Amino acid sequence: MNGQHTAANKPAVPERQASAGRQLARMSGLGKIYGNGTVALQDVNLTINEGEFISFVGPSGCGKSTIFKLIAGLEERTSGSLEILGTTPKEALKQSEIAFVFQDHTLLPWLSVIDNVLLPLELRGLPKTQRVQEAERALALVGLLEHRKSLPRHLSGGMKMRVSIARALAARPKLLLMDEPFGALDEITRQTLQDELLNIWQQDPTMTVLFVTHNTFEAVYLSTGIVVMTPRPGKVSAVVDVTAPFPRDESFRTSADFSAWVREVSEHMQH
């Protein structure tokens, strides 16, 4: 990943990060001004490679979610350029290369778990047998296959978020966008889902995850790199490479290296 600034004096990049391949996203002079005159983003320059796990942090209103909407083709840029997998965001979305997980699980309450996961596959027009296979594969990844017939109201908050993640993974996206997906969960559930997400990501070396969070500890634990945004208008103030090896566990959370990365990110956010 390349941004306007990079952290210095980092150890050698471990195997999981080194496997990052072709360029996945490229933003050059990217800007967004909303109809009411709000300048959400200004001159964002960033390159993200395939296979990375990149978290975006910064104050509320700094444009983190706006970047995600631009990448997902849900908003149009005002200036600059944005390429996803060498094409436009809308074309990448049309080819099912991009999936989105929001803070709200957005499950349809009248549909069973598996029927919620099947929705994006039905929109793609896949044969029924293949749809069911892919949905069950995704539910198995998040440990909810035995709950496939349950309705959302019978699930805990953490389980609902797992279903939302399974729905996003069902179409095997190249890029998974996650906008504060764990923000509403208790700390124990949050840490459990962090570990599960990393496990899923590590199983597919070509999948890239972009993750918005306000939690610096979460960003450091999950990421290969952290993009620090300035207050509005949002710009990239720093890019911090987190080169701790994977898999990561509780020993990393309590390590001196972890604390040092948290401190570095926090210092960038204060400038």
C-alpha positions as CSV (number, residue, x, y, z in Angstrom):
1,M,0.0,0.0,0.0
2,N,1.2,3.4,-0.9
3,G,-0.1,6.8,0.5
4,Q,1.2,10.2,1.0
5,H,3.3,9.2,4.0
6,T,4.6,5.8,5.3
7,A,5.8,4.8,8.7
8,A,9.6,4.4,8.9
9,N,11.9,1.8,10.4
10,K,9.6,-1.2,10.1
11,P,10.7,-4.8,10.3
12,A,10.7,-7.1,7.3
13,V,7.3,-7.7,5.8
14,P,6.0,-11.2,6.8
15,E,4.8,-13.8,4.3
16,R,1.1,-13.0,4.4
17,Q,1.7,-9.3,3.4
18,A,4.4,-10.2,0.9
19,S,1.8,-12.3,-1.0
20,A,-0.1,-9.1,-1.9
21,G,-0.3,-9.1,-5.7
22,R,-1.6,-6.8,-8.3
23,Q,-2.8,-3.3,-7.8
24,L,-6.4,-3.5,-6.5
25,A,-7.4,0.2,-6.0
26,R,-5.7,3.4,-7.1
27,M,-6.9,6.8,-6.0
28,S,-5.2,9.9,-7.5
29,G,-6.3,13.4,-6.5
30,L,-9.6,11.9,-5.5
31,G,-12.2,14.5,-4.3
32,K,-15.8,14.6,-3.3
33,I,-18.1,17.6,-2.8
34,Y,-21.7,16.9,-1.9
35,G,-24.6,18.9,-3.3
36,N,-24.9,21.0,-0.1
37,G,-21.3,22.2,-0.6
38,T,-19.7,19.9,2.0
39,V,-16.2,19.1,0.9
40,A,-15.9,15.5,2.2
41,L,-12.7,14.4,0.4
42,Q,-9.8,16.5,-1.1
43,D,-6.8,15.3,-3.0
44,V,-6.7,11.7,-1.7
45,N,-3.8,9.7,-3.2
46,L,-3.6,6.0,-2.2
47,T,-2.7,2.7,-3.8
48,I,-3.9,-0.6,-2.3
49,N,-2.7,-4.0,-3.5
50,E,-4.5,-7.3,-3.7
51,G,-4.5,-9.3,-0.6
52,E,-4.0,-6.4,1.9
53,F,-6.1,-5.7,5.0
54,I,-6.4,-2.0,5.3
55,S,-8.1,-0.1,8.0
56,F,-9.2,3.6,7.8
57,V,-9.2,5.6,11.0
58,G,-9.9,9.3,11.7
59,P,-12.4,11.7,13.4
60,S,-16.1,11.5,12.6
61,G,-16.9,13.2,9.3
62,C,-13.4,12.8,7.9
63,G,-14.6,11.0,4.8
64,K,-13.9,7.4,5.6
65,S,-17.4,6.2,4.7
66,T,-17.4,8.5,1.6
67,I,-14.3,6.7,0.3
68,F,-16.1,3.4,0.7
69,K,-19.2,4.7,-1.1
70,L,-17.0,5.9,-4.0
71,I,-15.2,2.5,-4.1
72,A,-18.5,0.7,-4.1
73,G,-19.9,2.8,-6.9
74,L,-22.7,4.2,-4.6
75,E,-21.4,7.8,-5.0
76,E,-19.7,9.6,-7.9
77,R,-16.4,11.4,-7.4
78,T,-16.2,15.1,-8.0
79,S,-12.5,15.2,-9.0
80,G,-9.5,13.0,-9.5
81,S,-9.5,9.4,-10.5
82,L,-10.5,6.1,-8.9
83,E,-9.8,2.6,-10.4
84,I,-10.8,-0.7,-8.9
85,L,-9.2,-3.8,-10.4
86,G,-8.3,-1.7,-13.5
87,T,-11.9,-0.6,-14.1
88,T,-14.6,1.7,-12.7
89,P,-16.2,1.0,-9.3
90,K,-19.6,0.4,-10.9
91,E,-18.2,-2.1,-13.4
92,A,-16.4,-3.9,-10.6
93,L,-19.6,-4.0,-8.6
94,K,-21.5,-5.3,-11.6
95,Q,-19.0,-8.1,-11.9
96,S,-19.6,-9.0,-8.2
97,E,-16.0,-8.1,-7.4
98,I,-17.1,-5.9,-4.4
99,A,-19.1,-6.8,-1.4
100,F,-20.2,-4.5,1.5
101,V,-20.8,-5.1,5.2
102,F,-22.4,-2.3,7.2
103,Q,-22.5,-1.6,11.0
104,D,-26.2,-2.6,10.8
105,H,-26.5,-6.2,9.7
106,T,-29.4,-5.2,7.3
107,L,-30.9,-8.7,7.4
108,L,-34.4,-9.2,6.2
109,P,-36.3,-10.3,9.3
110,W,-38.8,-12.5,7.5
111,L,-36.2,-14.6,5.7
112,S,-34.2,-17.4,7.2
113,V,-30.4,-17.2,7.7
114,I,-29.7,-19.1,4.5
115,D,-32.3,-17.2,2.5
116,N,-30.7,-13.9,3.5
117,V,-27.3,-15.2,2.4
118,L,-28.8,-16.5,-0.9
119,L,-30.1,-13.0,-1.9
120,P,-27.0,-11.7,-3.7
121,L,-26.5,-15.0,-5.4
122,E,-30.1,-14.9,-6.7
123,L,-29.5,-11.4,-8.1
124,R,-26.5,-12.8,-10.0
125,G,-28.8,-15.5,-11.6
126,L,-26.7,-18.5,-10.5
127,P,-28.3,-22.0,-10.8
128,K,-30.1,-23.0,-7.6
129,T,-27.8,-25.8,-6.8
130,Q,-24.7,-23.6,-7.0
131,R,-26.5,-20.8,-5.0
132,V,-27.2,-23.2,-2.2
133,Q,-23.6,-24.6,-2.2
134,E,-22.1,-21.1,-2.1
135,A,-24.4,-20.0,0.7
136,E,-23.7,-23.1,2.8
137,R,-19.9,-22.6,2.2
138,A,-20.2,-19.0,3.4
139,L,-22.2,-20.0,6.5
140,A,-19.7,-22.7,7.3
141,L,-16.9,-20.1,7.1
142,V,-18.6,-18.0,9.9
143,G,-19.7,-21.1,11.9
144,L,-23.4,-20.8,11.4
145,L,-24.3,-23.6,9.0
146,E,-26.4,-25.3,11.7
147,H,-28.4,-22.2,12.1
148,R,-29.3,-21.8,8.4
149,K,-33.0,-22.3,9.0
150,S,-33.2,-19.8,11.9
151,L,-34.8,-16.4,11.6
152,P,-32.7,-13.3,12.5
153,R,-34.8,-12.6,15.6
154,H,-33.5,-15.8,17.1
155,L,-29.9,-14.8,16.7
156,S,-27.6,-12.7,19.0
157,G,-26.0,-9.5,17.7
158,G,-22.8,-11.3,17.0
159,M,-24.5,-14.0,15.1
160,K,-26.5,-11.5,13.0
161,M,-23.2,-9.9,12.0
162,R,-21.8,-13.3,11.1
163,V,-24.7,-13.8,8.7
164,S,-24.1,-10.4,7.2
165,I,-20.5,-11.3,6.6
166,A,-21.5,-14.7,5.1
167,R,-23.9,-12.9,2.7
168,A,-21.0,-10.7,1.6
169,L,-18.6,-13.7,1.2
170,A,-21.1,-15.9,-0.7
171,A,-20.3,-14.3,-4.1
172,R,-16.5,-14.7,-3.5
173,P,-15.7,-11.0,-3.8
174,K,-12.2,-9.8,-4.6
175,L,-12.8,-6.7,-2.3
176,L,-14.7,-6.8,1.0
177,L,-15.7,-3.3,2.3
178,M,-16.5,-3.2,6.0
179,D,-17.9,0.0,7.5
180,E,-17.6,-0.2,11.3
181,P,-19.1,-3.7,11.3
182,F,-18.3,-4.5,14.9
183,G,-19.0,-1.0,16.4
184,A,-22.3,-2.0,18.1
185,L,-21.0,-5.2,19.7
186,D,-19.7,-5.8,23.2
187,E,-16.0,-6.1,23.5
188,I,-15.8,-9.9,23.9
189,T,-18.0,-10.6,20.9
190,R,-16.0,-7.9,19.0
191,Q,-12.7,-9.6,19.7
192,T,-14.1,-13.0,18.8
193,L,-15.3,-11.7,15.4
194,Q,-12.0,-10.0,14.8
195,D,-10.2,-13.4,15.1
196,E,-12.8,-15.0,12.9
197,L,-12.5,-12.3,10.2
198,L,-8.8,-12.7,10.1
199,N,-9.1,-16.4,9.8
200,I,-11.5,-16.1,6.8
201,W,-9.2,-13.5,5.2
202,Q,-6.1,-15.7,5.6
203,Q,-7.9,-18.5,3.8
204,D,-8.1,-16.5,0.6
205,P,-4.8,-14.8,-0.3
206,T,-6.4,-12.8,-3.1
207,M,-9.2,-11.2,-1.1
208,T,-8.6,-7.6,0.0
209,V,-10.4,-6.1,3.0
210,L,-11.0,-2.4,3.6
211,F,-12.2,-1.7,7.1
212,V,-13.5,1.5,8.7
213,T,-13.2,1.8,12.5
214,H,-12.9,4.4,15.2
215,N,-11.0,1.9,17.4
216,T,-7.3,2.2,17.1
217,F,-6.7,-1.1,18.9
218,E,-9.0,-2.9,16.5
219,A,-7.2,-1.3,13.5
220,V,-3.8,-2.4,14.7
221,Y,-4.9,-5.9,15.6
222,L,-6.5,-6.6,12.2
223,S,-4.5,-4.7,9.6
224,T,-1.5,-5.0,7.4
225,G,-1.8,-1.2,7.0
226,I,-3.7,1.7,8.5
227,V,-4.8,4.9,6.6
228,V,-5.1,7.9,9.0
229,M,-7.5,10.5,7.7
230,T,-7.5,14.2,8.6
231,P,-10.6,16.1,9.8
232,R,-12.8,17.3,7.0
233,P,-12.0,17.9,4.2
234,G,-10.7,14.3,4.4
235,K,-7.1,13.7,3.2
236,V,-4.6,11.0,3.9
237,S,-2.4,12.3,6.7
238,A,-0.4,9.1,7.2
239,V,-0.1,5.4,6.3
240,V,1.1,3.1,9.0
241,D,2.3,-0.4,8.0
242,V,1.6,-3.0,10.7
243,T,4.1,-5.7,9.9
244,A,3.3,-8.2,12.8
245,P,3.0,-11.7,11.4
246,F,-0.2,-13.7,11.0
247,P,-2.0,-15.5,12.6
248,R,-2.3,-13.0,15.4
249,D,-3.7,-13.8,18.9
250,E,-4.0,-12.4,22.4
251,S,-0.2,-12.4,22.8
252,F,0.0,-9.8,20.1
253,R,-2.6,-7.6,21.8
254,T,-0.5,-7.5,25.0
255,S,2.9,-7.1,23.2
256,A,5.2,-4.0,23.2
257,D,5.0,-3.9,19.4
258,F,1.2,-3.7,19.5
259,S,1.4,-0.8,22.0
260,A,4.0,1.0,19.8
261,W,1.8,0.8,16.7
262,V,-1.3,2.0,18.7
263,R,0.7,4.9,19.9
264,E,2.0,5.7,16.4
265,V,-1.5,5.7,14.9
266,S,-2.8,7.8,17.8
267,E,-0.1,10.4,17.4
268,H,-0.9,10.7,13.7
269,M,-4.5,11.2,14.5
270,Q,-3.7,14.1,16.9
271,H,-1.7,16.1,14.2
